[in-house]
């Protein structure tokens, strides 16, 4: 709950004329290491927790890759907000990044770790630390203002 409070307080502290948030996260934990696996029980809990954490963030667009685990991670928030999940291809990451930066809408992007790292660094022009052991717990928030891109790495509190 304190993480949700932090997200809300950070949103209100931004004093730029226009701003929006881009949230990026990897798929939650999966059952197996097979090709295109579904989420494990822990992964489903994490996906629902993500939905709760972002429930007051006024997410207007949700983007996901075609993998089952990324779609299952994105679906609880999409269902809660009554919006469809838009599919994107990793071949057009630059285009996706430019789109979400210019849209001025709060968005969530769910993808594999490499894609998330690329997008965070491309959008924010900031190198991220990839030494976190459990990368499923990290939620990146990039605040786009008139003058800056501010990156905040948040850790989901669920431990499985």
C-alpha positions in Angstrom: 0.0 0.0 0.0 2.9 2.4 0.7 4.0 1.9 -2.9 0.7 3.0 -4.2 0.8 6.0 -1.9 4.3 6.9 -3.3 3.0 6.6 -6.9 0.1 8.9 -6.1 2.2 11.5 -4.3 4.9 11.5 -7.0 2.2 12.1 -9.6 0.9 15.2 -7.7 4.3 16.6 -7.1 5.1 17.1 -10.8 4.7 20.8 -11.6 5.2 20.9 -15.3 2.5 22.2 -17.6 2.0 18.8 -19.2 3.2 15.4 -18.1 2.3 11.8 -18.4 3.6 8.5 -17.1 4.9 5.5 -19.0 5.0 2.3 -16.8 7.1 -0.6 -18.0 7.4 -4.1 -16.6 8.4 -7.6 -17.5 5.9 -10.4 -17.6 5.2 -12.0 -14.2 6.6 -15.4 -13.3 5.7 -18.3 -15.6 5.0 -22.0 -14.9 7.8 -23.4 -17.1 10.6 -22.3 -19.2 8.8 -23.8 -22.3 8.1 -21.8 -25.4 5.2 -19.3 -24.7 4.3 -20.5 -21.2 1.4 -19.2 -19.1 1.8 -17.5 -15.7 2.4 -19.5 -12.6 0.2 -19.0 -9.5 2.7 -16.5 -8.2 2.7 -14.8 -11.6 -1.1 -14.5 -11.6 -0.9 -12.9 -8.1 1.8 -10.5 -9.3 -0.4 -9.5 -12.4 -3.3 -8.7 -10.1 -1.1 -6.8 -7.7 0.2 -4.7 -10.7 -3.4 -4.0 -11.6 -4.1 -2.8 -8.0 -0.9 -0.7 -7.9 -1.8 1.0 -11.1 -5.5 1.3 -10.5 -5.3 5.0 -9.7 -2.7 5.9 -12.3 -5.3 6.7 -15.0 -3.8 4.2 -17.5 -5.4 4.9 -20.9 -3.3 2.5 -23.1 -1.8 -0.9 -22.4 0.8 -2.4 -24.8 2.0 -6.0 -24.8 4.0 -8.4 -26.9 2.2 -11.5 -28.3 3.7 -13.9 -25.6 1.1 -15.5 -23.4 2.8 -14.4 -20.2 3.0 -10.7 -21.2 -0.7 -10.8 -22.2 -1.7 -12.5 -18.9 0.3 -9.9 -17.0 -1.4 -7.0 -18.8 -5.0 -8.4 -18.8 -6.0 -7.7 -15.1 -5.4 -4.0 -15.5 -7.0 -3.9 -19.0 -10.1 -5.6 -17.6 -10.2 -3.3 -14.6 -9.9 -0.2 -16.8 -12.1 -1.5 -19.6 -9.5 -1.0 -22.3 -8.0 -3.4 -24.9 -4.4 -4.5 -24.8 -2.6 -3.3 -27.9 -0.1 -5.7 -29.4 3.3 -4.5 -30.5 6.2 -6.1 -32.3 9.7 -6.0 -31.1 10.8 -5.1 -34.6 9.3 -1.6 -34.2 10.5 -0.6 -30.7 11.7 2.8 -31.7 8.3 3.6 -33.2 6.5 2.4 -30.1 8.8 4.5 -27.9 8.2 7.7 -29.9 4.4 7.0 -30.0 4.1 6.6 -26.2 6.3 9.7 -25.6 4.2 11.9 -27.9 0.7 10.6 -27.0 0.6 12.3 -23.6 -1.4 9.5 -22.2 -0.5 7.3 -19.2 0.5 3.9 -20.6 1.7 0.5 -19.4 4.0 -1.6 -21.5 4.6 -5.3 -20.7 7.3 -7.3 -22.5 10.4 -9.4 -21.9 13.4 -8.1 -19.9 15.5 -7.1 -22.9 12.7 -5.2 -24.5 11.8 -3.4 -21.3 15.5 -2.4 -20.7 15.8 -1.1 -24.3 12.6 0.9 -24.0 13.4 2.4 -20.6 16.9 3.5 -21.9 15.5 4.7 -25.2 12.7 6.8 -23.7 14.6 8.2 -20.8 18.1 8.3 -22.2 19.2 6.9 -18.9 21.2 3.6 -18.4 19.4 1.3 -16.0 20.9 -1.1 -13.5 20.2 -4.7 -14.6 21.7 -6.4 -11.6 18.4 -6.9 -9.8 18.0 -10.7 -9.1 14.2 -10.9 -9.4 13.4 -8.7 -12.4 9.8 -9.7 -12.2 9.3 -7.3 -9.3 10.5 -4.1 -11.0 8.0 -1.6 -12.3 9.7 1.3 -14.1 7.8 4.7 -14.1 9.0 7.2 -16.6 7.5 10.7 -16.1 7.6 12.7 -19.3 7.4 16.5 -18.6 7.9 19.5 -20.9 11.6 19.5 -20.1 12.6 16.1 -18.7 12.2 12.3 -18.5 12.4 11.1 -14.9 12.9 7.4 -14.3 11.8 5.8 -11.1 12.3 2.0 -10.5 9.7 0.7 -8.1 9.7 -2.8 -6.5 6.5 -4.7 -6.2 6.2 -5.9 -2.6 4.9 -9.4 -3.4 7.3 -12.1 -2.5 6.6 -15.7 -3.7 
